[in-house]
Structure formats: C-alpha cells, structure tokens
C-alpha cells in the first residue's frame, strides 16, 4: 500500500516537498508506519531526532490515529509534531 505522509513543523526538513510517499503492508497499523518513517528519517534526514517522531501525532483527514489503528485505505496521513506556546 502506498501512503502519502504529510510532514509539519521541524519534520518538514525530512523532505523539501513537505511529504514522503512510503510503501507499507496493506492494513498496517500506525505503529508500523511510525517505525517506517523513523527509518526513512534516519536515512534521509539524520539531523531530525527520532524522539520527535515518537512524540508526534499521526492523523487522518478527520481524526488523530493512535498506534493500534490501521492506516486509512485512502493512504493519506499527516504527522503533527508537538507544539508549545500560547
């Protein structure tokens, strides 16, 4: 399954287009996608901390997806790093 992962915040440094397309197994979980993204970042943007990906939220178009959830069939995911401020 091909998944388009849109990156925000500091994670955008992982790709100049602001997204990566990844091949993952059909019906994979968010946890599996998170691990695949960590591998991609480790290989293509080593300056980005793996902890940032661990702490980021993964979301579909309409909800936050926890690690046990399956990646939506439409293959669109946003990765939202933690933010602070007011």
PDB file with one MODEL, atoms N, CA, C and O in Angstrom:
MODEL        1
ATOM      1  N   UNK A   1       0.847  -1.167   0.000  1.00  0.00           N
ATOM      2  CA  UNK A   1       0.000   0.000   0.000  1.00  0.00           C
ATOM      3  C   UNK A   1       0.897   1.237   0.000  1.00  0.00           C
ATOM      4  O   UNK A   1       1.864   1.309   0.758  1.00  0.00           O
ATOM      5  N   UNK A   2       0.579   2.185  -0.833  1.00  0.00           N
ATOM      6  CA  UNK A   2       1.334   3.429  -0.881  1.00  0.00           C
ATOM      7  C   UNK A   2       0.639   4.449   0.024  1.00  0.00           C
ATOM      8  O   UNK A   2      -0.573   4.647  -0.056  1.00  0.00           O
ATOM      9  N   UNK A   3       1.434   5.091   0.887  1.00  0.00           N
ATOM     10  CA  UNK A   3       0.910   6.075   1.825  1.00  0.00           C
ATOM     11  C   UNK A   3       1.640   7.393   1.606  1.00  0.00           C
ATOM     12  O   UNK A   3       2.866   7.434   1.512  1.00  0.00           O
ATOM     13  N   UNK A   4       0.875   8.451   1.528  1.00  0.00           N
ATOM     14  CA  UNK A   4       1.458   9.797   1.450  1.00  0.00           C
ATOM     15  C   UNK A   4       1.437  10.375   2.861  1.00  0.00           C
ATOM     16  O   UNK A   4       0.377  10.549   3.462  1.00  0.00           O
ATOM     17  N   UNK A   5       2.628  10.670   3.375  1.00  0.00           N
ATOM     18  CA  UNK A   5       2.781  11.179   4.735  1.00  0.00           C
ATOM     19  C   UNK A   5       3.157  12.655   4.640  1.00  0.00           C
ATOM     20  O   UNK A   5       4.255  13.000   4.204  1.00  0.00           O
ATOM     21  N   UNK A   6       2.235  13.517   5.054  1.00  0.00           N
ATOM     22  CA  UNK A   6       2.484  14.953   5.042  1.00  0.00           C
ATOM     23  C   UNK A   6       3.159  15.337   6.350  1.00  0.00           C
ATOM     24  O   UNK A   6       2.723  14.939   7.430  1.00  0.00           O
ATOM     25  N   UNK A   7       4.227  16.113   6.236  1.00  0.00           N
ATOM     26  CA  UNK A   7       5.054  16.458   7.393  1.00  0.00           C
ATOM     27  C   UNK A   7       4.869  17.930   7.750  1.00  0.00           C
ATOM     28  O   UNK A   7       4.762  18.784   6.870  1.00  0.00           O
ATOM     29  N   UNK A   8       4.833  18.217   9.049  1.00  0.00           N
ATOM     30  CA  UNK A   8       4.672  19.583   9.522  1.00  0.00           C
ATOM     31  C   UNK A   8       5.776  19.930  10.509  1.00  0.00           C
ATOM     32  O   UNK A   8       6.453  19.050  11.042  1.00  0.00           O
ATOM     33  N   UNK A   9       5.945  21.217  10.743  1.00  0.00           N
ATOM     34  CA  UNK A   9       6.928  21.680  11.718  1.00  0.00           C
ATOM     35  C   UNK A   9       8.338  21.261  11.336  1.00  0.00           C
ATOM     36  O   UNK A   9       8.702  21.252  10.160  1.00  0.00           O
ATOM     37  N   UNK A  10       9.126  20.916  12.346  1.00  0.00           N
ATOM     38  CA  UNK A  10      10.527  20.530  12.136  1.00  0.00           C
ATOM     39  C   UNK A  10      10.653  19.290  11.255  1.00  0.00           C
ATOM     40  O   UNK A  10      11.698  19.079  10.640  1.00  0.00           O
ATOM     41  N   UNK A  11       9.614  18.471  11.185  1.00  0.00           N
ATOM     42  CA  UNK A  11       9.680  17.259  10.364  1.00  0.00           C
ATOM     43  C   UNK A  11       9.740  17.566   8.869  1.00  0.00           C
ATOM     44  O   UNK A  11      10.146  16.715   8.078  1.00  0.00           O
ATOM     45  N   UNK A  12       9.339  18.772   8.478  1.00  0.00           N
ATOM     46  CA  UNK A  12       9.391  19.141   7.050  1.00  0.00           C
ATOM     47  C   UNK A  12      10.810  19.107   6.511  1.00  0.00           C
ATOM     48  O   UNK A  12      11.010  19.011   5.300  1.00  0.00           O
ATOM     49  N   UNK A  13      11.792  19.184   7.393  1.00  0.00           N
ATOM     50  CA  UNK A  13      13.189  19.121   6.956  1.00  0.00           C
ATOM     51  C   UNK A  13      13.540  17.752   6.361  1.00  0.00           C
ATOM     52  O   UNK A  13      14.557  17.615   5.681  1.00  0.00           O
ATOM     53  N   UNK A  14      12.715  16.755   6.611  1.00  0.00           N
ATOM     54  CA  UNK A  14      12.978  15.408   6.096  1.00  0.00           C
ATOM     55  C   UNK A  14      12.773  15.324   4.589  1.00  0.00           C
ATOM     56  O   UNK A  14      13.287  14.411   3.944  1.00  0.00           O
ATOM     57  N   UNK A  15      12.017  16.278   4.019  1.00  0.00           N
ATOM     58  CA  UNK A  15      11.793  16.274   2.576  1.00  0.00           C
ATOM     59  C   UNK A  15      11.457  17.693   2.127  1.00  0.00           C
ATOM     60  O   UNK A  15      10.622  18.346   2.753  1.00  0.00           O
ATOM     61  N   UNK A  16      12.080  18.184   1.067  1.00  0.00           N
ATOM     62  CA  UNK A  16      11.831  19.555   0.629  1.00  0.00           C
ATOM     63  C   UNK A  16      10.400  19.799   0.144  1.00  0.00           C
ATOM     64  O   UNK A  16       9.957  20.946   0.085  1.00  0.00           O
ATOM     65  N   UNK A  17       9.676  18.737  -0.202  1.00  0.00           N
ATOM     66  CA  UNK A  17       8.296  18.876  -0.664  1.00  0.00           C
ATOM     67  C   UNK A  17       7.297  18.902   0.490  1.00  0.00           C
ATOM     68  O   UNK A  17       6.129  19.236   0.291  1.00  0.00           O
ATOM     69  N   UNK A  18       7.745  18.552   1.691  1.00  0.00           N
ATOM     70  CA  UNK A  18       6.849  18.540   2.840  1.00  0.00           C
ATOM     71  C   UNK A  18       6.053  17.257   2.987  1.00  0.00           C
ATOM     72  O   UNK A  18       5.146  17.179   3.816  1.00  0.00           O
ATOM     73  N   UNK A  19       6.382  16.256   2.195  1.00  0.00           N
ATOM     74  CA  UNK A  19       5.719  14.959   2.326  1.00  0.00           C
ATOM     75  C   UNK A  19       6.655  13.874   1.816  1.00  0.00           C
ATOM     76  O   UNK A  19       7.594  14.137   1.064  1.00  0.00           O
ATOM     77  N   UNK A  20       6.375  12.657   2.240  1.00  0.00           N
ATOM     78  CA  UNK A  20       7.074  11.492   1.697  1.00  0.00           C
ATOM     79  C   UNK A  20       6.025  10.462   1.310  1.00  0.00           C
ATOM     80  O   UNK A  20       4.970  10.368   1.938  1.00  0.00           O
ATOM     81  N   UNK A  21       6.320   9.700   0.285  1.00  0.00           N
ATOM     82  CA  UNK A  21       5.460   8.585  -0.097  1.00  0.00           C
ATOM     83  C   UNK A  21       6.177   7.313   0.299  1.00  0.00           C
ATOM     84  O   UNK A  21       7.345   7.111  -0.033  1.00  0.00           O
ATOM     85  N   UNK A  22       5.464   6.457   1.012  1.00  0.00           N
ATOM     86  CA  UNK A  22       6.066   5.244   1.549  1.00  0.00           C
ATOM     87  C   UNK A  22       5.231   4.040   1.158  1.00  0.00           C
ATOM     88  O   UNK A  22       4.006   4.124   1.063  1.00  0.00           O
ATOM     89  N   UNK A  23       5.899   2.924   0.931  1.00  0.00           N
ATOM     90  CA  UNK A  23       5.217   1.650   0.709  1.00  0.00           C
ATOM     91  C   UNK A  23       5.193   0.898   2.026  1.00  0.00           C
ATOM     92  O   UNK A  23       6.235   0.654   2.635  1.00  0.00           O
ATOM     93  N   UNK A  24       3.997   0.534   2.458  1.00  0.00           N
ATOM     94  CA  UNK A  24       3.823  -0.230   3.695  1.00  0.00           C
ATOM     95  C   UNK A  24       2.885  -1.393   3.405  1.00  0.00           C
ATOM     96  O   UNK A  24       2.153  -1.362   2.415  1.00  0.00           O
ATOM     97  N   UNK A  25       2.895  -2.414   4.251  1.00  0.00           N
ATOM     98  CA  UNK A  25       1.985  -3.546   4.034  1.00  0.00           C
ATOM     99  C   UNK A  25       0.515  -3.108   4.108  1.00  0.00           C
ATOM    100  O   UNK A  25       0.177  -2.191   4.857  1.00  0.00           O
ATOM    101  N   UNK A  26      -0.347  -3.759   3.338  1.00  0.00           N
ATOM    102  CA  UNK A  26      -1.782  -3.491   3.441  1.00  0.00           C
ATOM    103  C   UNK A  26      -2.235  -3.693   4.877  1.00  0.00           C
ATOM    104  O   UNK A  26      -1.754  -4.588   5.571  1.00  0.00           O
ATOM    105  N   UNK A  27      -3.161  -2.858   5.313  1.00  0.00           N
ATOM    106  CA  UNK A  27      -3.753  -2.941   6.653  1.00  0.00           C
ATOM    107  C   UNK A  27      -2.719  -2.764   7.761  1.00  0.00           C
ATOM    108  O   UNK A  27      -2.894  -3.290   8.860  1.00  0.00           O
ATOM    109  N   UNK A  28      -1.650  -2.031   7.485  1.00  0.00           N
ATOM    110  CA  UNK A  28      -0.644  -1.831   8.539  1.00  0.00           C
ATOM    111  C   UNK A  28      -1.184  -0.856   9.580  1.00  0.00           C
ATOM    112  O   UNK A  28      -2.100  -0.077   9.313  1.00  0.00           O
ATOM    113  N   UNK A  29      -0.607  -0.917  10.746  1.00  0.00           N
ATOM    114  CA  UNK A  29      -1.017  -0.028  11.829  1.00  0.00           C
ATOM    115  C   UNK A  29      -0.197   1.257  11.789  1.00  0.00           C
ATOM    116  O   UNK A  29       0.822   1.350  11.103  1.00  0.00           O
ATOM    117  N   UNK A  30      -0.667   2.231  12.536  1.00  0.00           N
ATOM    118  CA  UNK A  30       0.076   3.482  12.669  1.00  0.00           C
ATOM    119  C   UNK A  30       1.442   3.210  13.292  1.00  0.00           C
ATOM    120  O   UNK A  30       2.422   3.861  12.930  1.00  0.00           O
ATOM    121  N   UNK A  31       1.523   2.264  14.217  1.00  0.00           N
ATOM    122  CA  UNK A  31       2.815   1.921  14.833  1.00  0.00           C
ATOM    123  C   UNK A  31       3.811   1.449  13.778  1.00  0.00           C
ATOM    124  O   UNK A  31       4.984   1.821  13.825  1.00  0.00           O
ATOM    125  N   UNK A  32       3.359   0.639  12.832  1.00  0.00           N
ATOM    126  CA  UNK A  32       4.228   0.162  11.756  1.00  0.00           C
ATOM    127  C   UNK A  32       4.657   1.317  10.861  1.00  0.00           C
ATOM    128  O   UNK A  32       5.820   1.402  10.468  1.00  0.00           O
ATOM    129  N   UNK A  33       3.723   2.202  10.539  1.00  0.00           N
ATOM    130  CA  UNK A  33       4.048   3.373   9.723  1.00  0.00           C
ATOM    131  C   UNK A  33       5.031   4.280  10.461  1.00  0.00           C
ATOM    132  O   UNK A  33       5.956   4.813   9.849  1.00  0.00           O
ATOM    133  N   UNK A  34       4.841   4.459  11.756  1.00  0.00           N
ATOM    134  CA  UNK A  34       5.742   5.288  12.564  1.00  0.00           C
ATOM    135  C   UNK A  34       7.174   4.735  12.492  1.00  0.00           C
ATOM    136  O   UNK A  34       8.128   5.495  12.324  1.00  0.00           O
ATOM    137  N   UNK A  35       7.317   3.417  12.618  1.00  0.00           N
ATOM    138  CA  UNK A  35       8.646   2.786  12.528  1.00  0.00           C
ATOM    139  C   UNK A  35       9.259   2.988  11.142  1.00  0.00           C
ATOM    140  O   UNK A  35      10.453   3.260  11.020  1.00  0.00           O
ATOM    141  N   UNK A  36       8.441   2.855  10.102  1.00  0.00           N
ATOM    142  CA  UNK A  36       8.939   3.053   8.735  1.00  0.00           C
ATOM    143  C   UNK A  36       9.384   4.498   8.530  1.00  0.00           C
ATOM    144  O   UNK A  36      10.393   4.751   7.872  1.00  0.00           O
ATOM    145  N   UNK A  37       8.636   5.444   9.090  1.00  0.00           N
ATOM    146  CA  UNK A  37       9.011   6.849   8.966  1.00  0.00           C
ATOM    147  C   UNK A  37      10.301   7.131   9.735  1.00  0.00           C
ATOM    148  O   UNK A  37      11.140   7.902   9.272  1.00  0.00           O
ATOM    149  N   UNK A  38      10.463   6.519  10.894  1.00  0.00           N
ATOM    150  CA  UNK A  38      11.706   6.694  11.650  1.00  0.00           C
ATOM    151  C   UNK A  38      12.904   6.192  10.845  1.00  0.00           C
ATOM    152  O   UNK A  38      13.958   6.829  10.838  1.00  0.00           O
ATOM    153  N   UNK A  39      12.750   5.067  10.176  1.00  0.00           N
ATOM    154  CA  UNK A  39      13.827   4.539   9.335  1.00  0.00           C
ATOM    155  C   UNK A  39      14.125   5.497   8.187  1.00  0.00           C
ATOM    156  O   UNK A  39      15.287   5.768   7.883  1.00  0.00           O
ATOM    157  N   UNK A  40      13.080   6.005   7.554  1.00  0.00           N
ATOM    158  CA  UNK A  40      13.257   6.953   6.448  1.00  0.00           C
ATOM    159  C   UNK A  40      14.013   8.197   6.924  1.00  0.00           C
ATOM    160  O   UNK A  40      14.959   8.640   6.273  1.00  0.00           O
ATOM    161  N   UNK A  41      13.596   8.749   8.047  1.00  0.00           N
ATOM    162  CA  UNK A  41      14.235   9.960   8.570  1.00  0.00           C
ATOM    163  C   UNK A  41      15.680   9.677   8.971  1.00  0.00           C
ATOM    164  O   UNK A  41      16.567  10.492   8.714  1.00  0.00           O
ATOM    165  N   UNK A  42      15.916   8.542   9.590  1.00  0.00           N
ATOM    166  CA  UNK A  42      17.285   8.166   9.978  1.00  0.00           C
ATOM    167  C   UNK A  42      18.203   8.138   8.749  1.00  0.00           C
ATOM    168  O   UNK A  42      19.366   8.535   8.832  1.00  0.00           O
ATOM    169  N   UNK A  43      17.681   7.672   7.618  1.00  0.00           N
ATOM    170  CA  UNK A  43      18.484   7.545   6.400  1.00  0.00           C
ATOM    171  C   UNK A  43      18.570   8.825   5.570  1.00  0.00           C
ATOM    172  O   UNK A  43      19.570   9.055   4.888  1.00  0.00           O
ATOM    173  N   UNK A  44      17.526   9.663   5.623  1.00  0.00           N
ATOM    174  CA  UNK A  44      17.472  10.826   4.739  1.00  0.00           C
ATOM    175  C   UNK A  44      17.598  12.174   5.446  1.00  0.00           C
ATOM    176  O   UNK A  44      17.914  13.177   4.805  1.00  0.00           O
ATOM    177  N   UNK A  45      17.361  12.210   6.733  1.00  0.00           N
ATOM    178  CA  UNK A  45      17.443  13.473   7.480  1.00  0.00           C
ATOM    179  C   UNK A  45      17.921  13.187   8.902  1.00  0.00           C
ATOM    180  O   UNK A  45      17.170  13.377   9.858  1.00  0.00           O
ATOM    181  N   UNK A  46      19.160  12.734   9.044  1.00  0.00           N
ATOM    182  CA  UNK A  46      19.651  12.317  10.364  1.00  0.00           C
ATOM    183  C   UNK A  46      19.683  13.433  11.407  1.00  0.00           C
ATOM    184  O   UNK A  46      19.820  13.152  12.598  1.00  0.00           O
ATOM    185  N   UNK A  47      19.559  14.681  10.987  1.00  0.00           N
ATOM    186  CA  UNK A  47      19.555  15.771  11.965  1.00  0.00           C
ATOM    187  C   UNK A  47      18.240  15.842  12.747  1.00  0.00           C
ATOM    188  O   UNK A  47      18.176  16.492  13.790  1.00  0.00           O
ATOM    189  N   UNK A  48      17.202  15.183  12.254  1.00  0.00           N
ATOM    190  CA  UNK A  48      15.913  15.172  12.955  1.00  0.00           C
ATOM    191  C   UNK A  48      15.925  14.072  14.001  1.00  0.00           C
ATOM    192  O   UNK A  48      16.264  12.925  13.708  1.00  0.00           O
ATOM    193  N   UNK A  49      15.559  14.424  15.204  1.00  0.00           N
ATOM    194  CA  UNK A  49      15.549  13.475  16.315  1.00  0.00           C
ATOM    195  C   UNK A  49      14.454  12.423  16.131  1.00  0.00           C
ATOM    196  O   UNK A  49      13.319  12.749  15.784  1.00  0.00           O
ATOM    197  N   UNK A  50      14.808  11.165  16.367  1.00  0.00           N
ATOM    198  CA  UNK A  50      13.800  10.101  16.319  1.00  0.00           C
ATOM    199  C   UNK A  50      12.757  10.303  17.409  1.00  0.00           C
ATOM    200  O   UNK A  50      11.614   9.872  17.259  1.00  0.00           O
ATOM    201  N   UNK A  51      13.137  10.954  18.503  1.00  0.00           N
ATOM    202  CA  UNK A  51      12.173  11.229  19.573  1.00  0.00           C
ATOM    203  C   UNK A  51      11.054  12.137  19.091  1.00  0.00           C
ATOM    204  O   UNK A  51       9.929  12.048  19.584  1.00  0.00           O
ATOM    205  N   UNK A  52      11.349  13.007  18.136  1.00  0.00           N
ATOM    206  CA  UNK A  52      10.316  13.884  17.602  1.00  0.00           C
ATOM    207  C   UNK A  52       9.222  13.059  16.930  1.00  0.00           C
ATOM    208  O   UNK A  52       8.038  13.355  17.085  1.00  0.00           O
ATOM    209  N   UNK A  53       9.607  12.038  16.194  1.00  0.00           N
ATOM    210  CA  UNK A  53       8.617  11.179  15.538  1.00  0.00           C
ATOM    211  C   UNK A  53       7.853  10.368  16.577  1.00  0.00           C
ATOM    212  O   UNK A  53       6.643  10.178  16.451  1.00  0.00           O
ATOM    213  N   UNK A  54       8.549   9.892  17.598  1.00  0.00           N
ATOM    214  CA  UNK A  54       7.888   9.121  18.654  1.00  0.00           C
ATOM    215  C   UNK A  54       6.813   9.937  19.358  1.00  0.00           C
ATOM    216  O   UNK A  54       5.782   9.394  19.754  1.00  0.00           O
ATOM    217  N   UNK A  55       7.047  11.244  19.516  1.00  0.00           N
ATOM    218  CA  UNK A  55       6.111  12.097  20.250  1.00  0.00           C
ATOM    219  C   UNK A  55       5.067  12.747  19.358  1.00  0.00           C
ATOM    220  O   UNK A  55       4.140  13.381  19.862  1.00  0.00           O
ATOM    221  N   UNK A  56       5.195  12.604  18.052  1.00  0.00           N
ATOM    222  CA  UNK A  56       4.267  13.246  17.122  1.00  0.00           C
ATOM    223  C   UNK A  56       2.951  12.483  17.030  1.00  0.00           C
ATOM    224  O   UNK A  56       2.894  11.271  17.236  1.00  0.00           O
ATOM    225  N   UNK A  57       1.895  13.229  16.716  1.00  0.00           N
ATOM    226  CA  UNK A  57       0.582  12.630  16.483  1.00  0.00           C
ATOM    227  C   UNK A  57       0.449  12.309  14.999  1.00  0.00           C
ATOM    228  O   UNK A  57       0.915  13.063  14.145  1.00  0.00           O
ATOM    229  N   UNK A  58      -0.189  11.190  14.707  1.00  0.00           N
ATOM    230  CA  UNK A  58      -0.488  10.807  13.333  1.00  0.00           C
ATOM    231  C   UNK A  58      -1.993  10.977  13.152  1.00  0.00           C
ATOM    232  O   UNK A  58      -2.778  10.554  14.001  1.00  0.00           O
ATOM    233  N   UNK A  59      -2.392  11.597  12.043  1.00  0.00           N
ATOM    234  CA  UNK A  59      -3.806  11.904  11.857  1.00  0.00           C
ATOM    235  C   UNK A  59      -4.251  11.615  10.434  1.00  0.00           C
ATOM    236  O   UNK A  59      -3.486  11.754   9.479  1.00  0.00           O
ATOM    237  N   UNK A  60      -5.523  11.204  10.319  1.00  0.00           N
ATOM    238  CA  UNK A  60      -6.159  11.105   9.008  1.00  0.00           C
ATOM    239  C   UNK A  60      -6.762  12.481   8.727  1.00  0.00           C
ATOM    240  O   UNK A  60      -6.440  13.449   9.416  1.00  0.00           O
ATOM    241  N   UNK A  61      -7.614  12.573   7.744  1.00  0.00           N
ATOM    242  CA  UNK A  61      -8.231  13.857   7.419  1.00  0.00           C
ATOM    243  C   UNK A  61      -9.165  14.354   8.517  1.00  0.00           C
ATOM    244  O   UNK A  61      -9.443  15.550   8.596  1.00  0.00           O
ATOM    245  N   UNK A  62      -9.652  13.445   9.367  1.00  0.00           N
ATOM    246  CA  UNK A  62     -10.649  13.885  10.341  1.00  0.00           C
ATOM    247  C   UNK A  62     -10.446  13.413  11.775  1.00  0.00           C
ATOM    248  O   UNK A  62     -11.290  13.684  12.629  1.00  0.00           O
ATOM    249  N   UNK A  63      -9.340  12.707  12.067  1.00  0.00           N
ATOM    250  CA  UNK A  63      -9.122  12.284  13.447  1.00  0.00           C
ATOM    251  C   UNK A  63      -7.667  11.923  13.715  1.00  0.00           C
ATOM    252  O   UNK A  63      -6.910  11.583  12.806  1.00  0.00           O
ATOM    253  N   UNK A  64      -7.300  12.008  14.990  1.00  0.00           N
ATOM    254  CA  UNK A  64      -5.989  11.554  15.443  1.00  0.00           C
ATOM    255  C   UNK A  64      -6.030  10.031  15.493  1.00  0.00           C
ATOM    256  O   UNK A  64      -7.009   9.449  15.960  1.00  0.00           O
ATOM    257  N   UNK A  65      -4.980   9.390  15.016  1.00  0.00           N
ATOM    258  CA  UNK A  65      -4.927   7.929  14.971  1.00  0.00           C
ATOM    259  C   UNK A  65      -3.881   7.422  15.954  1.00  0.00           C
ATOM    260  O   UNK A  65      -2.707   7.778  15.855  1.00  0.00           O
ATOM    261  N   UNK A  66      -4.298   6.607  16.886  1.00  0.00           N
ATOM    262  CA  UNK A  66      -3.377   6.015  17.856  1.00  0.00           C
ATOM    263  C   UNK A  66      -2.643   4.838  17.213  1.00  0.00           C
ATOM    264  O   UNK A  66      -3.061   4.334  16.170  1.00  0.00           O
ATOM    265  N   UNK A  67      -1.562   4.410  17.831  1.00  0.00           N
ATOM    266  CA  UNK A  67      -0.677   3.395  17.249  1.00  0.00           C
ATOM    267  C   UNK A  67      -1.373   2.098  16.853  1.00  0.00           C
ATOM    268  O   UNK A  67      -0.954   1.454  15.891  1.00  0.00           O
ATOM    269  N   UNK A  68      -2.420   1.698  17.563  1.00  0.00           N
ATOM    270  CA  UNK A  68      -3.083   0.424  17.264  1.00  0.00           C
ATOM    271  C   UNK A  68      -4.021   0.505  16.059  1.00  0.00           C
ATOM    272  O   UNK A  68      -4.462  -0.524  15.547  1.00  0.00           O
ATOM    273  N   UNK A  69      -4.330   1.727  15.600  1.00  0.00           N
ATOM    274  CA  UNK A  69      -5.261   1.906  14.486  1.00  0.00           C
ATOM    275  C   UNK A  69      -4.597   1.570  13.156  1.00  0.00           C
ATOM    276  O   UNK A  69      -3.379   1.678  13.013  1.00  0.00           O
ATOM    277  N   UNK A  70      -5.404   1.165  12.196  1.00  0.00           N
ATOM    278  CA  UNK A  70      -4.903   0.878  10.850  1.00  0.00           C
ATOM    279  C   UNK A  70      -4.787   2.174  10.054  1.00  0.00           C
ATOM    280  O   UNK A  70      -5.559   3.113  10.246  1.00  0.00           O
ATOM    281  N   UNK A  71      -3.815   2.201   9.168  1.00  0.00           N
ATOM    282  CA  UNK A  71      -3.662   3.335   8.263  1.00  0.00           C
ATOM    283  C   UNK A  71      -4.871   3.331   7.326  1.00  0.00           C
ATOM    284  O   UNK A  71      -5.214   2.281   6.781  1.00  0.00           O
ATOM    285  N   UNK A  72      -5.521   4.473   7.126  1.00  0.00           N
ATOM    286  CA  UNK A  72      -6.706   4.517   6.259  1.00  0.00           C
ATOM    287  C   UNK A  72      -6.396   4.040   4.841  1.00  0.00           C
ATOM    288  O   UNK A  72      -5.290   4.219   4.331  1.00  0.00           O
ATOM    289  N   UNK A  73      -7.396   3.435   4.225  1.00  0.00           N
ATOM    290  CA  UNK A  73      -7.223   2.882   2.884  1.00  0.00           C
ATOM    291  C   UNK A  73      -6.885   3.940   1.848  1.00  0.00           C
ATOM    292  O   UNK A  73      -6.233   3.637   0.849  1.00  0.00           O
ATOM    293  N   UNK A  74      -7.319   5.185   2.069  1.00  0.00           N
ATOM    294  CA  UNK A  74      -7.008   6.240   1.099  1.00  0.00           C
ATOM    295  C   UNK A  74      -5.537   6.644   1.152  1.00  0.00           C
ATOM    296  O   UNK A  74      -5.057   7.355   0.270  1.00  0.00           O
ATOM    297  N   UNK A  75      -4.817   6.192   2.188  1.00  0.00           N
ATOM    298  CA  UNK A  75      -3.370   6.367   2.243  1.00  0.00           C
ATOM    299  C   UNK A  75      -2.878   7.781   2.454  1.00  0.00           C
ATOM    300  O   UNK A  75      -1.803   8.140   1.973  1.00  0.00           O
ATOM    301  N   UNK A  76      -3.648   8.594   3.166  1.00  0.00           N
ATOM    302  CA  UNK A  76      -3.243   9.973   3.452  1.00  0.00           C
ATOM    303  C   UNK A  76      -3.107  10.134   4.963  1.00  0.00           C
ATOM    304  O   UNK A  76      -4.068   9.934   5.707  1.00  0.00           O
ATOM    305  N   UNK A  77      -1.906  10.496   5.407  1.00  0.00           N
ATOM    306  CA  UNK A  77      -1.632  10.673   6.831  1.00  0.00           C
ATOM    307  C   UNK A  77      -0.863  11.977   7.017  1.00  0.00           C
ATOM    308  O   UNK A  77      -0.009  12.326   6.203  1.00  0.00           O
ATOM    309  N   UNK A  78      -1.173  12.684   8.087  1.00  0.00           N
ATOM    310  CA  UNK A  78      -0.402  13.871   8.472  1.00  0.00           C
ATOM    311  C   UNK A  78       0.320  13.550   9.771  1.00  0.00           C
ATOM    312  O   UNK A  78      -0.235  12.894  10.653  1.00  0.00           O
ATOM    313  N   UNK A  79       1.558  14.015   9.884  1.00  0.00           N
ATOM    314  CA  UNK A  79       2.329  13.828  11.112  1.00  0.00           C
ATOM    315  C   UNK A  79       2.479  15.203  11.754  1.00  0.00           C
ATOM    316  O   UNK A  79       3.055  16.125  11.176  1.00  0.00           O
ATOM    317  N   UNK A  80       1.941  15.310  12.972  1.00  0.00           N
ATOM    318  CA  UNK A  80       1.877  16.584  13.679  1.00  0.00           C
ATOM    319  C   UNK A  80       2.812  16.557  14.876  1.00  0.00           C
ATOM    320  O   UNK A  80       2.508  15.906  15.876  1.00  0.00           O
ATOM    321  N   UNK A  81       3.942  17.248  14.798  1.00  0.00           N
ATOM    322  CA  UNK A  81       4.862  17.254  15.938  1.00  0.00           C
ATOM    323  C   UNK A  81       4.256  18.031  17.103  1.00  0.00           C
ATOM    324  O   UNK A  81       3.369  18.860  16.904  1.00  0.00           O
ATOM    325  N   UNK A  82       4.731  17.766  18.310  1.00  0.00           N
ATOM    326  CA  UNK A  82       4.217  18.508  19.461  1.00  0.00           C
ATOM    327  C   UNK A  82       4.563  19.991  19.324  1.00  0.00           C
ATOM    328  O   UNK A  82       5.591  20.357  18.754  1.00  0.00           O
ATOM    329  N   UNK A  83       3.685  20.827  19.856  1.00  0.00           N
ATOM    330  CA  UNK A  83       3.911  22.272  19.817  1.00  0.00           C
ATOM    331  C   UNK A  83       3.796  22.837  21.222  1.00  0.00           C
ATOM    332  O   UNK A  83       3.241  22.206  22.121  1.00  0.00           O
ATOM    333  N   UNK A  84       4.322  24.015  21.390  1.00  0.00           N
ATOM    334  CA  UNK A  84       4.164  24.706  22.667  1.00  0.00           C
ATOM    335  C   UNK A  84       3.897  26.167  22.365  1.00  0.00           C
ATOM    336  O   UNK A  84       4.063  26.626  21.235  1.00  0.00           O
ATOM    337  N   UNK A  85       3.496  26.862  23.358  1.00  0.00           N
ATOM    338  CA  UNK A  85       3.206  28.274  23.173  1.00  0.00           C
ATOM    339  C   UNK A  85       1.792  28.580  23.592  1.00  0.00           C
ATOM    340  O   UNK A  85       1.101  27.730  24.153  1.00  0.00           O
ATOM    341  N   UNK A  86       1.373  29.761  23.328  1.00  0.00           N
ATOM    342  CA  UNK A  86       0.045  30.143  23.771  1.00  0.00           C
ATOM    343  C   UNK A  86      -0.617  31.064  22.809  1.00  0.00           C
ATOM    344  O   UNK A  86      -1.752  31.483  23.036  1.00  0.00           O
TER     345      UNK A  86
ENDMDL
END
